[in-house]
Amino acid sequence: MGIPPANRPSLSGYIDKTILLPWAWVSSRMFDARSYWITTHSRGYPSSRPVWGVWNDPGLLFSTGSQIARNIERDDRVQVNLESADELVILEGKVSPIQEDDLEFWVREYNSKYNWNMPSSVEDVFEVRPTRVLAWVCDPSGQDGGAMFSNSATEWRFEST
């Protein structure tokens, strides 16, 4: 899956259309993140839980045995958020179980990242493939009057597979 061209999202009327974040900015934050908030659909309500995961550009691998797994069985659409709202990345996508081909990468990267002994099994390990990614930077003090946001809000739309 290739990275689609960057575009300006339709968020408001005060977005500067000339500057876009590079995909490398998103990829770096996703790679470095310790925790990822996964939002699924649960009985008509959104359900968010933090998970540990591994970035496999442009997808996210994660494991869960919680309510998330049960929700994914009903609806494979999810949203992934990082912990920061000042260097924001939102990944919308579809989830599927990882393939055996990805198992070695998953276990090696997970164990290295979290100093963990992840079992070598695809059970309850999933991959989020993006359909849409939003990213932007904000001044946490708010003193810039929204200039950072207006000059950085970027969107990527991936083709559904």
MARZA-121570 format. One line per field, with one value per atom (N, C-alpha, C, O, CB): residue in one letter; atom name; x, y, z. Coordinates in nm, 2 decimals. Glycine has a CB too. Layout:
! MARZA-121570
code: (A,...)
site: (CA,...)
X: (X,...)
Y: (Y,...)
Z: (Z,...)
This chain:
! MARZA-121570
code: (M,M,M,M,M,G,G,G,G,G,I,I,I,I,I,P,P,P,P,P,P,P,P,P,P,A,A,A,A,A,N,N,N,N,N,R,R,R,R,R,P,P,P,P,P,S,S,S,S,S,L,L,L,L,L,S,S,S,S,S,G,G,G,G,G,Y,Y,Y,Y,Y,I,I,I,I,I,D,D,D,D,D,K,K,K,K,K,T,T,T,T,T,I,I,I,I,I,L,L,L,L,L,L,L,L,L,L,P,P,P,P,P,W,W,W,W,W,A,A,A,A,A,W,W,W,W,W,V,V,V,V,V,S,S,S,S,S,S,S,S,S,S,R,R,R,R,R,M,M,M,M,M,F,F,F,F,F,D,D,D,D,D,A,A,A,A,A,R,R,R,R,R,S,S,S,S,S,Y,Y,Y,Y,Y,W,W,W,W,W,I,I,I,I,I,T,T,T,T,T,T,T,T,T,T,H,H,H,H,H,S,S,S,S,S,R,R,R,R,R,G,G,G,G,G,Y,Y,Y,Y,Y,P,P,P,P,P,S,S,S,S,S,S,S,S,S,S,R,R,R,R,R,P,P,P,P,P,V,V,V,V,V,W,W,W,W,W,G,G,G,G,G,V,V,V,V,V,W,W,W,W,W,N,N,N,N,N,D,D,D,D,D,P,P,P,P,P,G,G,G,G,G,L,L,L,L,L,L,L,L,L,L,F,F,F,F,F,S,S,S,S,S,T,T,T,T,T,G,G,G,G,G,S,S,S,S,S,Q,Q,Q,Q,Q,I,I,I,I,I,A,A,A,A,A,R,R,R,R,R,N,N,N,N,N,I,I,I,I,I,E,E,E,E,E,R,R,R,R,R,D,D,D,D,D,D,D,D,D,D,R,R,R,R,R,V,V,V,V,V,Q,Q,Q,Q,Q,V,V,V,V,V,N,N,N,N,N,L,L,L,L,L,E,E,E,E,E,S,S,S,S,S,A,A,A,A,A,D,D,D,D,D,E,E,E,E,E,L,L,L,L,L,V,V,V,V,V,I,I,I,I,I,L,L,L,L,L,E,E,E,E,E,G,G,G,G,G,K,K,K,K,K,V,V,V,V,V,S,S,S,S,S,P,P,P,P,P,I,I,I,I,I,Q,Q,Q,Q,Q,E,E,E,E,E,D,D,D,D,D,D,D,D,D,D,L,L,L,L,L,E,E,E,E,E,F,F,F,F,F,W,W,W,W,W,V,V,V,V,V,R,R,R,R,R,E,E,E,E,E,Y,Y,Y,Y,Y,N,N,N,N,N,S,S,S,S,S,K,K,K,K,K,Y,Y,Y,Y,Y,N,N,N,N,N,W,W,W,W,W,N,N,N,N,N,M,M,M,M,M,P,P,P,P,P,S,S,S,S,S,S,S,S,S,S,V,V,V,V,V,E,E,E,E,E,D,D,D,D,D,V,V,V,V,V,F,F,F,F,F,E,E,E,E,E,V,V,V,V,V,R,R,R,R,R,P,P,P,P,P,T,T,T,T,T,R,R,R,R,R,V,V,V,V,V,L,L,L,L,L,A,A,A,A,A,W,W,W,W,W,V,V,V,V,V,C,C,C,C,C,D,D,D,D,D,P,P,P,P,P,S,S,S,S,S,G,G,G,G,G,Q,Q,Q,Q,Q,D,D,D,D,D,G,G,G,G,G,G,G,G,G,G,A,A,A,A,A,M,M,M,M,M,F,F,F,F,F,S,S,S,S,S,N,N,N,N,N,S,S,S,S,S,A,A,A,A,A,T,T,T,T,T,E,E,E,E,E,W,W,W,W,W,R,R,R,R,R,F,F,F,F,F,E,E,E,E,E,S,S,S,S,S,T,T,T,T,T)
site: (N,CA,C,O,CB,N,CA,C,O,CB,N,CA,C,O,CB,N,CA,C,O,CB,N,CA,C,O,CB,N,CA,C,O,CB,N,CA,C,O,CB,N,CA,C,O,CB,N,CA,C,O,CB,N,CA,C,O,CB,N,CA,C,O,CB,N,CA,C,O,CB,N,CA,C,O,CB,N,CA,C,O,CB,N,CA,C,O,CB,N,CA,C,O,CB,N,CA,C,O,CB,N,CA,C,O,CB,N,CA,C,O,CB,N,CA,C,O,CB,N,CA,C,O,CB,N,CA,C,O,CB,N,CA,C,O,CB,N,CA,C,O,CB,N,CA,C,O,CB,N,CA,C,O,CB,N,CA,C,O,CB,N,CA,C,O,CB,N,CA,C,O,CB,N,CA,C,O,CB,N,CA,C,O,CB,N,CA,C,O,CB,N,CA,C,O,CB,N,CA,C,O,CB,N,CA,C,O,CB,N,CA,C,O,CB,N,CA,C,O,CB,N,CA,C,O,CB,N,CA,C,O,CB,N,CA,C,O,CB,N,CA,C,O,CB,N,CA,C,O,CB,N,CA,C,O,CB,N,CA,C,O,CB,N,CA,C,O,CB,N,CA,C,O,CB,N,CA,C,O,CB,N,CA,C,O,CB,N,CA,C,O,CB,N,CA,C,O,CB,N,CA,C,O,CB,N,CA,C,O,CB,N,CA,C,O,CB,N,CA,C,O,CB,N,CA,C,O,CB,N,CA,C,O,CB,N,CA,C,O,CB,N,CA,C,O,CB,N,CA,C,O,CB,N,CA,C,O,CB,N,CA,C,O,CB,N,CA,C,O,CB,N,CA,C,O,CB,N,CA,C,O,CB,N,CA,C,O,CB,N,CA,C,O,CB,N,CA,C,O,CB,N,CA,C,O,CB,N,CA,C,O,CB,N,CA,C,O,CB,N,CA,C,O,CB,N,CA,C,O,CB,N,CA,C,O,CB,N,CA,C,O,CB,N,CA,C,O,CB,N,CA,C,O,CB,N,CA,C,O,CB,N,CA,C,O,CB,N,CA,C,O,CB,N,CA,C,O,CB,N,CA,C,O,CB,N,CA,C,O,CB,N,CA,C,O,CB,N,CA,C,O,CB,N,CA,C,O,CB,N,CA,C,O,CB,N,CA,C,O,CB,N,CA,C,O,CB,N,CA,C,O,CB,N,CA,C,O,CB,N,CA,C,O,CB,N,CA,C,O,CB,N,CA,C,O,CB,N,CA,C,O,CB,N,CA,C,O,CB,N,CA,C,O,CB,N,CA,C,O,CB,N,CA,C,O,CB,N,CA,C,O,CB,N,CA,C,O,CB,N,CA,C,O,CB,N,CA,C,O,CB,N,CA,C,O,CB,N,CA,C,O,CB,N,CA,C,O,CB,N,CA,C,O,CB,N,CA,C,O,CB,N,CA,C,O,CB,N,CA,C,O,CB,N,CA,C,O,CB,N,CA,C,O,CB,N,CA,C,O,CB,N,CA,C,O,CB,N,CA,C,O,CB,N,CA,C,O,CB,N,CA,C,O,CB,N,CA,C,O,CB,N,CA,C,O,CB,N,CA,C,O,CB,N,CA,C,O,CB,N,CA,C,O,CB,N,CA,C,O,CB,N,CA,C,O,CB,N,CA,C,O,CB,N,CA,C,O,CB,N,CA,C,O,CB,N,CA,C,O,CB,N,CA,C,O,CB,N,CA,C,O,CB,N,CA,C,O,CB,N,CA,C,O,CB,N,CA,C,O,CB,N,CA,C,O,CB,N,CA,C,O,CB,N,CA,C,O,CB,N,CA,C,O,CB,N,CA,C,O,CB,N,CA,C,O,CB,N,CA,C,O,CB,N,CA,C,O,CB,N,CA,C,O,CB,N,CA,C,O,CB,N,CA,C,O,CB,N,CA,C,O,CB,N,CA,C,O,CB,N,CA,C,O,CB,N,CA,C,O,CB,N,CA,C,O,CB,N,CA,C,O,CB,N,CA,C,O,CB,N,CA,C,O,CB,N,CA,C,O,CB,N,CA,C,O,CB,N,CA,C,O,CB,N,CA,C,O,CB,N,CA,C,O,CB,N,CA,C,O,CB,N,CA,C,O,CB,N,CA,C,O,CB,N,CA,C,O,CB,N,CA,C,O,CB)
X: (0.09,0.00,0.09,0.17,-0.10,0.08,0.15,0.09,-0.03,0.17,0.17,0.11,0.05,0.11,0.23,-0.08,-0.15,-0.09,-0.02,-0.30,-0.13,-0.08,-0.15,-0.26,-0.12,-0.08,-0.13,-0.22,-0.20,-0.02,-0.33,-0.42,-0.46,-0.43,-0.55,-0.53,-0.57,-0.71,-0.80,-0.58,-0.74,-0.87,-0.97,-0.94,-0.86,-1.10,-1.20,-1.25,-1.34,-1.32,-1.18,-1.21,-1.27,-1.36,-1.08,-1.23,-1.29,-1.25,-1.18,-1.24,-1.29,-1.26,-1.13,-1.09,-1.37,-1.05,-0.93,-0.80,-0.70,-0.94,-0.81,-0.69,-0.61,-0.66,-0.74,-0.48,-0.38,-0.36,-0.31,-0.25,-0.39,-0.38,-0.24,-0.22,-0.48,-0.14,-0.01,0.09,0.18,0.05,0.08,0.18,0.11,0.01,0.24,0.17,0.13,0.23,0.35,0.08,0.20,0.29,0.34,0.26,0.23,0.46,0.51,0.46,0.44,0.66,0.45,0.41,0.51,0.48,0.39,0.64,0.74,0.71,0.75,0.88,0.65,0.61,0.51,0.53,0.55,0.41,0.31,0.38,0.37,0.20,0.46,0.52,0.62,0.62,0.60,0.69,0.78,0.70,0.74,0.86,0.59,0.51,0.44,0.44,0.40,0.40,0.34,0.44,0.41,0.27,0.56,0.67,0.71,0.73,0.79,0.72,0.77,0.67,0.71,0.83,0.54,0.44,0.45,0.48,0.30,0.42,0.42,0.28,0.27,0.47,0.18,0.05,-0.04,-0.01,-0.02,-0.14,-0.23,-0.37,-0.40,-0.21,-0.45,-0.59,-0.67,-0.68,-0.65,-0.73,-0.82,-0.96,-1.01,-0.79,-1.04,-1.18,-1.26,-1.24,-1.22,-1.34,-1.43,-1.57,-1.60,-1.40,-1.66,-1.81,-1.86,-1.84,-1.89,-1.93,-1.98,-2.12,-2.15,-1.89,-2.21,-2.35,-2.40,-2.48,-2.38,-2.36,-2.41,-2.33,-2.36,-2.55,-2.23,-2.15,-2.00,-1.96,-2.17,-1.93,-1.78,-1.72,-1.76,-1.71,-1.62,-1.55,-1.40,-1.34,-1.58,-1.33,-1.18,-1.10,-1.14,-1.16,-0.99,-0.90,-0.76,-0.73,-0.93,-0.66,-0.52,-0.47,-0.50,-0.44,-0.38,-0.31,-0.17,-0.13,-0.38,-0.08,0.06,0.06,-0.02,0.16,0.14,0.15,0.28,0.37,0.04,0.29,0.41,0.36,0.27,0.48,0.43,0.40,0.47,0.59,0.45,0.40,0.45,0.40,0.30,0.40,0.46,0.42,0.36,0.43,0.54,0.23,0.15,0.04,-0.07,0.08,0.07,-0.03,0.02,0.13,-0.06,-0.08,-0.05,-0.08,-0.20,-0.12,0.01,-0.01,-0.03,0.04,0.10,-0.13,-0.16,-0.22,-0.28,-0.25,-0.21,-0.27,-0.37,-0.35,-0.17,-0.48,-0.58,-0.66,-0.69,-0.67,-0.70,-0.79,-0.91,-1.00,-0.72,-0.92,-1.03,-1.15,-1.18,-0.98,-1.24,-1.36,-1.33,-1.42,-1.43,-1.21,-1.18,-1.19,-1.25,-1.04,-1.14,-1.15,-1.29,-1.33,-1.07,-1.38,-1.52,-1.59,-1.67,-1.59,-1.55,-1.61,-1.57,-1.65,-1.58,-1.44,-1.39,-1.46,-1.48,-1.24,-1.50,-1.58,-1.71,-1.75,-1.60,-1.77,-1.90,-1.88,-1.96,-1.97,-1.77,-1.75,-1.60,-1.53,-1.82,-1.54,-1.40,-1.34,-1.22,-1.35,-1.43,-1.39,-1.34,-1.41,-1.50,-1.22,-1.17,-1.11,-1.08,-1.06,-1.08,-1.00,-0.89,-0.91,-1.09,-0.77,-0.65,-0.61,-0.59,-0.54,-0.59,-0.54,-0.41,-0.40,-0.64,-0.32,-0.20,-0.24,-0.35,-0.08,-0.15,-0.18,-0.18,-0.24,-0.09,-0.11,-0.09,-0.20,-0.22,0.05,-0.25,-0.34,-0.27,-0.32,-0.46,-0.14,-0.06,0.02,0.04,0.04,0.05,0.11,0.02,0.05,0.26,-0.09,-0.20,-0.19,-0.15,-0.33,-0.22,-0.23,-0.36,-0.37,-0.11,-0.45,-0.57,-0.57,-0.57,-0.71,-0.58,-0.58,-0.72,-0.75,-0.46,-0.79,-0.92,-0.89,-0.82,-1.03,-0.94,-0.91,-0.99,-1.09,-0.77,-0.95,-1.02,-0.92,-0.80,-1.07,-0.97,-0.89,-0.91,-1.02,-0.92,-0.80,-0.80,-0.70,-0.60,-0.79,-0.71,-0.61,-0.48,-0.48,-0.65,-0.36,-0.24,-0.22,-0.28,-0.12,-0.14,-0.11,0.02,0.10,-0.09,0.03,0.15,0.28,0.38,0.15,0.28,0.39,0.44,0.56,0.36,0.35,0.39,0.43,0.47,0.27,0.42,0.44,0.58,0.60,0.40,0.68,0.82,0.85,0.91,0.91,0.80,0.82,0.75,0.81,0.76,0.63,0.54,0.61,0.63,0.41,0.65,0.71,0.85,0.87,0.74,0.93,1.06,1.05,1.11,1.14,0.96,0.95,0.88,0.92,0.87,0.78,0.71,0.80,0.80,0.58,0.87,0.96,1.07,1.11,1.02,1.12,1.22,1.17,1.23,1.29,1.05,0.99,0.95,0.98,0.88,0.89,0.83,0.91,0.87,0.69,1.03,1.11,1.02,1.01,1.17,0.95,0.84,0.88,0.96,0.70,0.81,0.82,0.69,0.62,0.87,0.66,0.53,0.53,0.63,0.51,0.43,0.43,0.42,0.37,0.30,0.48,0.48,0.36,0.35,0.61,0.25,0.12,0.04,0.06,0.04,-0.04,-0.12,-0.25,-0.33,-0.14,-0.28,-0.41,-0.42,-0.33,-0.42,-0.53,-0.56,-0.46,-0.44,-0.57,-0.40,-0.31,-0.37,-0.41,-0.16,-0.38,-0.46,-0.37,-0.27,-0.59,-0.41,-0.35,-0.46,-0.56,-0.27,-0.43,-0.52,-0.46,-0.34,-0.53,-0.53,-0.49,-0.57,-0.69,-0.52,-0.50,-0.56,-0.65,-0.62,-0.46,-0.76,-0.84,-0.83,-0.85,-0.99,-0.80,-0.79,-0.70,-0.71,-0.93,-0.61,-0.52,-0.53,-0.52,-0.37,-0.54,-0.54,-0.42,-0.39,-0.67,-0.36,-0.24,-0.23,-0.26,-0.11,-0.19,-0.16,-0.09,-0.07,-0.29,-0.03,0.05,-0.03,-0.08,0.19,-0.03,-0.09,0.00,0.08,-0.23,-0.01,0.07,-0.01,-0.12,0.09,0.05,-0.02,-0.06,-0.15,0.06,0.01,-0.02,-0.14,-0.20,0.10,-0.17,-0.28,-0.24,-0.32,-0.40,-0.12,-0.08,-0.06,-0.04,0.04,-0.05,-0.03,-0.15,-0.15,0.05,-0.27,-0.39,-0.44,-0.51,-0.39,-0.38,-0.42,-0.33,-0.36,-0.56,-0.22,-0.14,-0.07,-0.07,-0.03,-0.03,0.04,-0.06,-0.03,0.10,-0.18,-0.29,-0.32,-0.33,-0.41,-0.35,-0.39,-0.29,-0.32,-0.42,-0.16,-0.05,0.00,0.09,0.06,-0.07,-0.02,-0.13,-0.09,0.05,-0.25,-0.36,-0.35,-0.35,-0.50,-0.33,-0.31,-0.39,-0.41,-0.15,-0.43,-0.51,-0.46,-0.41,-0.66,-0.46,-0.43,-0.55,-0.60,-0.30,-0.59,-0.70,-0.65,-0.60,-0.83,-0.66,-0.61,-0.73,-0.84,-0.55,-0.69,-0.79,-0.83,-0.74,-0.74,-0.96,-1.01,-0.96,-0.97,-1.16,-0.92,-0.89,-0.98,-0.97,-0.75)
Y: (-0.12,0.00,0.12,0.14,0.00,0.21,0.33,0.44,0.43,0.37,0.55,0.66,0.75,0.79,0.73,0.79,0.88,1.02,1.05,0.88,1.11,1.25,1.32,1.29,1.33,1.41,1.49,1.60,1.65,1.55,1.63,1.73,1.81,1.77,1.67,1.92,2.00,1.95,1.94,2.15,1.91,1.86,1.97,2.09,1.79,1.94,2.03,2.04,1.98,1.99,2.13,2.14,2.28,2.28,2.13,2.38,2.51,2.61,2.57,2.57,2.73,2.83,2.90,2.99,2.93,2.87,2.95,2.86,2.89,3.01,2.77,2.68,2.74,2.77,2.54,2.75,2.79,2.67,2.57,2.85,2.68,2.56,2.55,2.46,2.58,2.62,2.62,2.52,2.48,2.75,2.49,2.41,2.28,2.29,2.49,2.17,2.04,1.97,1.98,1.96,1.89,1.81,1.70,1.65,1.76,1.66,1.54,1.41,1.41,1.54,1.30,1.17,1.13,1.06,1.07,1.16,1.12,1.18,1.11,1.17,1.29,1.35,1.25,1.22,1.49,1.21,1.11,0.98,0.93,1.09,0.93,0.80,0.80,0.71,0.76,0.91,0.93,0.93,0.86,1.06,1.00,1.00,0.87,0.82,1.11,0.80,0.67,0.57,0.48,0.62,0.57,0.48,0.50,0.41,0.50,0.63,0.66,0.65,0.64,0.80,0.65,0.64,0.52,0.41,0.65,0.53,0.42,0.36,0.24,0.46,0.44,0.39,0.45,0.56,0.43,0.37,0.41,0.39,0.29,0.33,0.50,0.48,0.43,0.49,0.62,0.31,0.25,0.28,0.24,0.10,0.33,0.35,0.26,0.26,0.50,0.18,0.09,0.12,0.22,-0.06,0.05,0.07,-0.04,-0.16,0.07,0.00,-0.10,-0.07,0.03,-0.09,-0.15,-0.14,0.00,0.05,-0.18,0.06,0.19,0.31,0.42,0.21,0.28,0.39,0.36,0.25,0.39,0.47,0.45,0.40,0.43,0.59,0.31,0.26,0.27,0.22,0.11,0.35,0.38,0.31,0.31,0.53,0.25,0.18,0.20,0.20,0.03,0.22,0.23,0.09,-0.01,0.30,0.08,-0.05,-0.01,0.10,-0.12,-0.12,-0.11,-0.16,-0.25,-0.18,-0.11,-0.15,-0.12,-0.06,-0.09,-0.16,-0.15,-0.08,-0.14,-0.28,0.02,0.09,0.01,-0.02,0.24,-0.03,-0.10,-0.02,-0.06,-0.25,0.09,0.20,0.14,0.07,0.29,0.17,0.27,0.21,0.27,0.35,0.09,0.03,0.02,0.04,-0.11,-0.01,-0.03,-0.17,-0.21,0.08,-0.24,-0.37,-0.36,-0.28,-0.47,-0.43,-0.42,-0.55,-0.62,-0.30,-0.57,-0.69,-0.65,-0.55,-0.79,-0.73,-0.70,-0.83,-0.90,-0.58,-0.85,-0.96,-0.90,-0.98,-1.07,-0.77,-0.70,-0.68,-0.75,-0.56,-0.59,-0.56,-0.51,-0.53,-0.44,-0.46,-0.42,-0.53,-0.52,-0.36,-0.65,-0.77,-0.80,-0.84,-0.89,-0.80,-0.84,-0.73,-0.77,-0.85,-0.60,-0.50,-0.51,-0.49,-0.36,-0.55,-0.56,-0.67,-0.66,-0.59,-0.78,-0.88,-0.83,-0.88,-1.00,-0.74,-0.68,-0.57,-0.56,-0.62,-0.49,-0.38,-0.35,-0.32,-0.25,-0.37,-0.36,-0.22,-0.20,-0.44,-0.12,0.02,0.07,0.05,0.11,0.13,0.19,0.32,0.36,0.09,0.39,0.52,0.50,0.45,0.64,0.54,0.54,0.68,0.76,0.45,0.71,0.84,0.83,0.73,0.93,0.92,0.92,1.01,1.06,0.99,1.01,1.08,1.23,1.30,1.03,1.28,1.43,1.49,1.44,1.46,1.60,1.68,1.80,1.87,1.73,1.82,1.93,1.89,1.97,1.98,1.76,1.70,1.58,1.47,1.65,1.62,1.52,1.43,1.48,1.60,1.31,1.21,1.13,1.07,1.12,1.13,1.05,0.96,1.00,1.14,0.83,0.73,0.66,0.60,0.63,0.67,0.60,0.48,0.50,0.69,0.36,0.25,0.13,0.13,0.22,0.02,-0.11,-0.21,-0.20,-0.16,-0.29,-0.39,-0.53,-0.57,-0.38,-0.60,-0.74,-0.81,-0.75,-0.77,-0.94,-1.02,-1.01,-1.01,-1.17,-1.01,-1.01,-1.15,-1.25,-0.98,-1.15,-1.27,-1.34,-1.27,-1.24,-1.47,-1.54,-1.47,-1.47,-1.69,-1.41,-1.35,-1.23,-1.20,-1.30,-1.17,-1.05,-1.09,-1.01,-0.96,-1.22,-1.26,-1.24,-1.18,-1.41,-1.27,-1.25,-1.10,-1.07,-1.31,-1.02,-0.87,-0.83,-0.75,-0.80,-0.87,-0.83,-0.86,-0.77,-0.89,-0.99,-1.03,-0.96,-0.91,-1.18,-0.95,-0.89,-0.74,-0.70,-0.90,-0.67,-0.52,-0.49,-0.40,-0.46,-0.57,-0.55,-0.58,-0.50,-0.65,-0.69,-0.73,-0.62,-0.59,-0.86,-0.57,-0.47,-0.34,-0.27,-0.45,-0.30,-0.17,-0.17,-0.07,-0.14,-0.27,-0.27,-0.36,-0.37,-0.32,-0.42,-0.50,-0.61,-0.63,-0.42,-0.68,-0.78,-0.91,-0.92,-0.73,-1.01,-1.14,-1.18,-1.27,-1.25,-1.12,-1.15,-1.29,-1.32,-1.04,-1.37,-1.50,-1.49,-1.40,-1.58,-1.59,-1.60,-1.66,-1.78,-1.68,-1.58,-1.62,-1.51,-1.39,-1.68,-1.54,-1.43,-1.41,-1.33,-1.47,-1.50,-1.49,-1.35,-1.31,-1.60,-1.28,-1.15,-1.04,-0.95,-1.16,-1.06,-0.96,-0.91,-0.98,-1.01,-0.77,-0.71,-0.61,-0.56,-0.65,-0.58,-0.47,-0.37,-0.41,-0.52,-0.24,-0.14,-0.08,-0.04,-0.02,-0.09,-0.04,0.09,0.09,-0.14,0.20,0.33,0.35,0.31,0.44,0.42,0.47,0.62,0.69,0.43,0.68,0.83,0.86,0.80,0.90,0.96,1.00,1.15,1.22,0.95,1.21,1.35,1.38,1.30,1.40,1.49,1.53,1.68,1.75,1.47,1.74,1.88,1.91,1.82,1.96,2.03,2.08,2.20,2.28,2.11,2.21,2.32,2.38,2.31,2.28,2.51,2.57,2.55,2.60,2.73,2.47,2.44,2.56,2.56,2.35,2.67,2.79,2.87,2.94,2.89,2.84,2.91,3.05,3.12,2.91,3.10,3.24,3.27,3.38,3.27,3.16,3.19,3.22,3.24,3.07,3.21,3.24,3.14,3.17,3.38,3.02,2.91,2.90,2.82,2.93,2.98,2.98,2.85,2.80,3.09,2.78,2.65,2.55,2.48,2.59,2.55,2.46,2.49,2.40,2.46,2.62,2.66,2.63,2.62,2.81,2.63,2.60,2.46,2.43,2.69,2.37,2.23,2.13,2.01,2.21,2.16,2.06,1.99,2.05,2.12,1.85,1.78,1.65,1.59,1.74,1.60,1.48,1.39,1.44,1.52,1.26,1.16,1.07,1.02,1.08,1.04,0.94,0.83,0.84,1.01,0.71,0.59,0.51,0.53,0.49,0.44,0.36,0.25,0.18,0.32,0.22,0.10,-0.03,-0.04,0.11,-0.12,-0.25,-0.36,-0.48,-0.29)
Z: (0.00,0.00,0.00,0.09,0.12,-0.10,-0.11,-0.03,0.01,-0.25,-0.01,0.07,-0.04,-0.13,0.15,-0.02,-0.11,-0.10,0.00,-0.09,-0.19,-0.18,-0.06,-0.02,-0.31,0.00,0.11,0.05,-0.05,0.19,0.13,0.10,0.22,0.34,0.03,0.20,0.32,0.35,0.26,0.28,0.48,0.52,0.52,0.53,0.66,0.51,0.51,0.66,0.70,0.42,0.73,0.88,0.91,1.00,0.96,0.84,0.87,0.76,0.67,1.01,0.77,0.67,0.68,0.60,0.66,0.79,0.82,0.80,0.87,0.95,0.71,0.69,0.57,0.47,0.66,0.60,0.49,0.40,0.45,0.55,0.28,0.19,0.13,0.04,0.08,0.17,0.10,0.16,0.10,0.09,0.29,0.36,0.41,0.48,0.48,0.38,0.42,0.50,0.47,0.30,0.60,0.67,0.58,0.50,0.81,0.60,0.52,0.59,0.71,0.50,0.51,0.57,0.67,0.77,0.46,0.65,0.75,0.89,0.98,0.70,0.90,1.03,1.10,1.22,1.01,1.03,1.08,1.12,1.23,0.98,1.03,1.05,1.17,1.25,0.93,1.19,1.30,1.44,1.53,1.29,1.44,1.57,1.59,1.71,1.56,1.49,1.51,1.55,1.64,1.38,1.50,1.53,1.68,1.75,1.44,1.72,1.85,1.96,2.08,1.85,1.93,2.03,2.12,2.07,1.97,2.25,2.34,2.34,2.34,2.48,2.35,2.36,2.24,2.20,2.50,2.21,2.10,2.15,2.21,1.97,2.14,2.18,2.06,1.96,2.23,2.08,1.98,2.01,2.12,1.97,1.92,1.94,1.85,1.72,1.91,1.91,1.83,1.86,1.93,1.87,1.79,1.81,1.90,1.88,1.68,2.01,2.11,2.14,2.21,2.24,2.09,2.13,2.10,2.19,2.27,1.99,1.96,2.02,1.98,2.01,2.10,2.16,2.12,2.11,2.31,2.11,2.09,2.22,2.33,2.05,2.20,2.31,2.29,2.19,2.33,2.37,2.35,2.46,2.58,2.36,2.42,2.51,2.47,2.35,2.53,2.56,2.52,2.49,2.56,2.63,2.39,2.36,2.33,2.30,2.24,2.34,2.30,2.15,2.12,2.39,2.07,1.93,1.87,1.92,1.86,1.74,1.66,1.53,1.46,1.64,1.49,1.36,1.25,1.25,1.36,1.15,1.03,0.91,0.84,1.02,0.89,0.79,0.66,0.59,0.76,0.63,0.69,0.79,0.80,0.59,0.84,0.93,1.07,1.10,0.88,1.16,1.31,1.35,1.32,1.39,1.40,1.46,1.61,1.68,1.43,1.67,1.81,1.86,1.78,1.85,1.98,2.04,2.15,2.21,2.10,2.16,2.26,2.28,2.19,2.22,2.40,2.43,2.50,2.56,2.52,2.50,2.57,2.49,2.39,2.61,2.53,2.46,2.32,2.23,2.53,2.29,2.15,2.06,1.95,2.15,2.09,2.00,1.98,1.86,2.07,2.08,2.06,1.97,1.88,2.19,1.99,1.91,1.76,1.67,1.96,1.74,1.60,1.53,1.41,1.60,1.60,1.53,1.47,1.37,1.64,1.54,1.49,1.39,1.30,1.61,1.40,1.31,1.30,1.40,1.36,1.18,1.17,1.15,1.13,1.05,1.16,1.15,1.28,1.38,1.09,1.29,1.41,1.39,1.27,1.47,1.50,1.49,1.59,1.70,1.53,1.55,1.64,1.67,1.57,1.58,1.79,1.83,1.92,1.99,1.91,1.90,1.99,2.11,2.12,1.92,2.21,2.34,2.33,2.41,2.44,2.23,2.22,2.13,2.02,2.17,2.18,2.10,2.04,1.95,2.18,2.08,2.02,1.90,1.81,2.13,1.89,1.77,1.74,1.76,1.80,1.68,1.66,1.54,1.43,1.65,1.56,1.45,1.48,1.58,1.43,1.38,1.39,1.27,1.15,1.39,1.29,1.19,1.19,1.29,1.20,1.08,1.06,0.97,0.87,1.01,1.01,0.92,0.95,1.03,0.92,0.89,0.90,0.96,0.93,0.77,1.05,1.12,1.07,1.04,1.27,1.07,1.04,1.12,1.16,0.89,1.14,1.21,1.13,1.01,1.24,1.20,1.12,1.06,1.10,1.21,0.95,0.88,0.94,1.00,0.73,0.92,0.96,0.91,0.98,0.92,0.79,0.74,0.82,0.82,0.59,0.90,0.98,1.12,1.20,0.99,1.16,1.30,1.35,1.46,1.31,1.27,1.31,1.34,1.44,1.21,1.24,1.26,1.39,1.47,1.14,1.41,1.52,1.65,1.74,1.52,1.67,1.79,1.82,1.93,1.79,1.72,1.73,1.77,1.87,1.60,1.70,1.72,1.85,1.93,1.61,1.89,2.01,2.13,2.22,2.02,2.13,2.24,2.26,2.37,2.22,2.15,2.15,2.21,2.29,2.01,2.16,2.20,2.35,2.42,2.11,2.39,2.53,2.63,2.74,2.52,2.59,2.67,2.73,2.85,2.79,2.65,2.68,2.62,2.53,2.63,2.66,2.59,2.53,2.59,2.70,2.42,2.35,2.29,2.22,2.24,2.32,2.26,2.11,2.05,2.31,2.05,1.90,1.85,1.81,1.85,1.85,1.81,1.74,1.78,1.93,1.64,1.58,1.65,1.61,1.43,1.75,1.82,1.89,1.96,1.93,1.87,1.92,1.89,1.96,2.07,1.77,1.72,1.59,1.50,1.69,1.57,1.46,1.39,1.45,1.51,1.27,1.20,1.15,1.10,1.07,1.18,1.13,1.00,1.00,1.23,0.89,0.76,0.74,0.74,0.64,0.72,0.72,0.59,0.48,0.73,0.62,0.50,0.50,0.39,0.52,0.62,0.63,0.74,0.85,0.64,0.72,0.83,0.84,0.73,0.81,0.96,0.98,1.07,1.16,1.05,1.05,1.14,1.14,1.04,1.09,1.25,1.26,1.39,1.48,1.26,1.40,1.51,1.57,1.49,1.47,1.70,1.77,1.87,1.93,1.84,1.89,2.00,2.13,2.14,1.97,2.22,2.34,2.43,2.51,2.43,2.41,2.48,2.42,2.49,2.49,2.30,2.23,2.19,2.13,2.31,2.22,2.19,2.05,2.01,2.27,1.96,1.82,1.74,1.62,1.76,1.81,1.75,1.64,1.55,1.68,1.66,1.57,1.44,1.35,1.52,1.44,1.32,1.29,1.18,1.33,1.40,1.37,1.31,1.22,1.51,1.37,1.32,1.18,1.09,1.41,1.15,1.02,0.91,0.80,1.02,0.95,0.86,0.86,0.79,0.89,0.93,0.93,0.91,0.89,1.06,0.93,0.92,0.78,0.67,0.93,0.78,0.66,0.67,0.77,0.65,0.55,0.54,0.43,0.32,0.51,0.46,0.35,0.35,0.45,0.39,0.22,0.20,0.13,0.01,0.12,0.19,0.13,0.06,0.10,0.24,-0.05,-0.12,-0.03,0.03,-0.26,-0.02,0.06,-0.01,-0.14,0.08,0.07,0.01,0.05,0.02,0.05)
